[in-house]
Amino acid sequence: MAAASASSDMFDEIVMAEERFHGEGYQEGYAEGSHLGVVEGRRYGSLHGAKMGSEIGCYLGFALTWQCLLQKCTDEKNSKKRRALDSLIGMIQKFPYEDPTYDKLQEDLEKIRGKFKQVCSMLNIQSGFRIGTERSSLTF
């Protein structure tokens, strides 16, 4: 009877091997996929965060430069331009750089882009912000 029990256990191991290996393979694949997903997500976030920071930094540099250039002009036309520049600078300064979970991040970025286009229109400047693989640039 002991011989029959031993051969029965051996056959059970053979029959159940596929299920056991399937479970082990799933666990290993899940762990490896989770690790690779974190690595890829971090790389993707860093790349797009850098692009967004470059774009906003360019807008801020543009606005601060024009603010200085228009500082001595006191007529009403330039006063409107200065107010629009102040508004753009304020929007950029309030932008939540350190909070990637901010739910209105894209919405606020679109508002900044719209304000930038408005300022460029007021200054009679054609704007175009491009982020390429080689470098980012603002064209006039």
ZAMARGU-4260 file (C-alpha; in steps of 0.2 Angstrom, whole numbers, plus 5000, padded with zeros to 4 digits):
<rodrens>
0) 5000/5000/5000 | 5015/5012/5004 | 5021/5009/4986 | 5004/5014/4979 | 5004/5029/4989
5) 5021/5034/4984 | 5017/5032/4965 | 5001/5042/4968 | 5010/5056/4975 | 5023/5056/4961
10) 5009/5056/4948 | 5000/5070/4957 | 5016/5081/4956 | 5018/5078/4938 | 4999/5082/4935
15) 5000/5097/4946 | 5017/5103/4939 | 5009/5114/4925 | 4998/5123/4937 | 5012/5126/4949
20) 5024/5132/4936 | 5010/5143/4929 | 5008/5151/4946 | 5027/5153/4949 | 5029/5161/4931
25) 5015/5173/4934 | 5022/5179/4950 | 5039/5181/4943 | 5032/5190/4928 | 5021/5201/4938
30) 5036/5207/4949 | 5047/5210/4934 | 5033/5220/4925 | 5030/5230/4940 | 5048/5235/4942
35) 5050/5239/4923 | 5034/5249/4924 | 5041/5260/4938 | 5057/5263/4929 | 5048/5267/4913
40) 5036/5279/4922 | 5050/5288/4931 | 5059/5290/4914 | 5044/5296/4905 | 5039/5308/4920
45) 5057/5316/4920 | 5057/5319/4901 | 5040/5327/4901 | 5043/5337/4917 | 5059/5344/4909
50) 5050/5349/4893 | 5036/5357/4903 | 5049/5366/4914 | 5058/5372/4899 | 5043/5379/4891
55) 5037/5388/4907 | 5055/5395/4910 | 5055/5402/4893 | 5039/5410/4895 | 5045/5418/4912
60) 5061/5424/4904 | 5052/5432/4890 | 5039/5441/4901 | 5053/5447/4913 | 5063/5454/4899
65) 5048/5463/4891 | 5043/5469/4908 | 5060/5478/4910 | 5059/5484/4892 | 5042/5492/4895
70) 5046/5499/4912 | 5050/5517/4906 | 5035/5518/4894 | 5021/5527/4903 | 5008/5529/4890
75) 4991/5519/4891 | 4995/5507/4877 | 5011/5501/4886 | 5002/5501/4902 | 4990/5487/4895
80) 5005/5477/4889 | 5013/5479/4906 | 4997/5473/4915 | 4996/5458/4903 | 5014/5454/4907
85) 5011/5455/4926 | 4997/5443/4924 | 5007/5431/4914 | 5021/5432/4927 | 5009/5429/4941
90) 5001/5414/4933 | 5019/5407/4931 | 5023/5410/4949 | 5008/5402/4955 | 5010/5386/4944
95) 5012/5371/4955 | 5029/5364/4950 | 5032/5352/4964 | 5015/5344/4964 | 5013/5332/4950
100) 4997/5325/4956 | 4989/5343/4955 | 4973/5339/4945 | 4972/5355/4935 | 4990/5354/4930
105) 4986/5353/4911 | 4972/5366/4912 | 4983/5379/4921 | 4997/5376/4908 | 4985/5379/4894
110) 4980/5395/4902 | 4998/5401/4903 | 5000/5396/4885 | 4985/5406/4881 | 4991/5421/4891
115) 5008/5420/4882 | 5000/5421/4865 | 4989/5435/4870 | 5005/5445/4876 | 5014/5441/4860
120) 4999/5447/4850 | 4999/5463/4860 | 5018/5466/4857 | 5015/5461/4839 | 5027/5446/4840
125) 5024/5430/4832 | 5027/5416/4844 | 5031/5398/4843 | 5038/5387/4856 | 5045/5371/4849
130) 5053/5357/4859 | 5064/5347/4848 | 5075/5332/4851 | 5091/5343/4849 | 5085/5359/4858
135) 5070/5369/4863 | 5068/5387/4856 | 5057/5401/4855 | 5056/5409/4838 | 5051/5427/4834
</rodrens>
